C-alpha cells in the first residue's frame, strides 16, 4: 500500500514539474539553462517511478488519465516550441559570429572625427 501512495506522489511530482517546465518554456525571455534544470528534476522523478514499478507497484488506470495524459500532451506541445526557440537562438548566434568576422576583417579602418575613415593598415 505504501508503494502505491509513493508512486502516486511521484506521478503528482511529475505533473507538477512538467507544468513548471511549460511555464519556463512559454516565457518570452526563456532561459535554456532553467529548462535543463527542470528537465533534470523531471528525469530524476521518472527514474524513481521506474524503480517503484520494478519493485512491484502497478499504475492505476485513473493515474494514467489524471497525471500521465497531461504530461504526454505537454511533451507533444512543448518539444516543437523548444526546437523553434533553439533554432532562433542558433540563428542569432550565427549573426553575432558573422558580425564579429566582419568587424575583425575591417578592424584596420578607424573612424575619425566627422565620420571620415582613415586606412591604418600599412
C-alpha positions in Angstrom: 0.0 0.0 0.0 2.8 2.4 0.8 4.4 1.7 -2.6 1.1 2.8 -4.2 1.0 6.0 -2.2 4.6 6.7 -3.0 4.0 6.0 -6.7 1.0 8.4 -6.8 3.1 11.1 -5.1 5.8 10.6 -7.8 3.2 10.9 -10.5 1.9 14.2 -8.9 5.5 15.4 -8.8 6.0 14.5 -12.5 2.9 16.5 -13.4 3.9 19.5 -11.2 7.4 19.6 -12.7 6.0 19.3 -16.2 3.8 22.3 -15.6 6.7 24.2 -14.2 8.6 23.3 -17.4 5.7 24.6 -19.5 5.8 28.0 -17.8 9.6 28.2 -18.3 9.4 27.4 -22.0 6.5 29.7 -22.7 8.1 32.8 -21.2 9.2 35.3 -23.8 12.7 35.6 -22.3 13.0 31.9 -21.7 16.3 30.7 -20.2 17.5 27.4 -21.7 19.6 26.7 -18.5 16.4 26.8 -16.5 14.8 24.3 -18.9 17.7 21.9 -18.4 17.5 22.1 -14.6 13.7 21.4 -14.7 14.2 18.5 -17.2 16.9 17.0 -15.0 14.5 17.1 -12.0 11.8 15.6 -14.2 14.2 12.8 -15.2 15.0 12.0 -11.6 11.3 11.6 -10.8 10.9 9.3 -13.9 13.8 7.2 -12.7 12.1 6.9 -9.2 8.8 6.0 -10.8 10.6 3.3 -12.8 12.2 2.0 -9.7 8.9 1.8 -7.9 7.3 -0.1 -10.8 10.2 -2.5 -10.9 9.6 -3.1 -7.2 6.1 -4.3 -8.0 3.9 -1.1 -7.8 1.3 -1.0 -10.5 0.0 2.0 -12.3 -3.7 2.6 -11.6 -6.0 3.5 -14.5 -7.1 6.8 -13.0 -3.5 7.9 -12.6 -2.9 7.5 -16.3 -5.8 9.9 -17.0 -5.1 12.2 -14.2 -1.3 12.5 -14.4 0.2 10.8 -17.4 -2.1 12.1 -20.2 -1.5 15.8 -19.3 2.3 15.1 -19.1 2.2 13.5 -22.6 0.2 16.4 -24.0 2.7 18.9 -22.6 5.6 16.9 -24.1 3.9 16.9 -27.6 3.2 20.6 -27.3 6.4 21.9 -25.8 9.1 20.0 -27.7 8.4 21.7 -31.0 8.3 25.1 -29.2 11.7 24.3 -27.7 13.1 23.3 -31.1 11.9 26.5 -32.6 13.5 28.6 -29.8 16.7 26.6 -30.2 16.7 27.4 -33.9 16.1 31.1 -33.3 18.9 31.2 -30.7 21.2 29.4 -33.2 20.4 31.9 -35.9 21.2 34.8 -33.5 24.5 33.2 -32.6 25.4 32.9 -36.3 24.5 36.6 -36.8 26.8 37.5 -33.9 29.6 35.4 -35.3 29.2 37.0 -38.8 29.3 40.4 -37.2 32.5 39.5 -35.3 34.0 38.3 -38.6 33.2 41.5 -40.4 34.5 43.6 -37.5 37.8 41.7 -37.5 38.1 42.0 -41.2 37.7 45.8 -41.2 39.5 46.3 -37.9 42.2 48.3 -39.7 39.8 51.0 -40.6 39.2 53.5 -37.9 36.6 56.2 -37.7 37.9 59.7 -37.2 36.1 62.9 -36.4 33.2 63.8 -38.5 32.7 60.3 -40.0 35.9 60.3 -42.0 37.8 57.0 -42.2 41.5 56.6 -42.5 43.1 53.4 -43.6 45.5 52.4 -40.8 46.6 49.2 -42.5 50.0 49.6 -43.9 
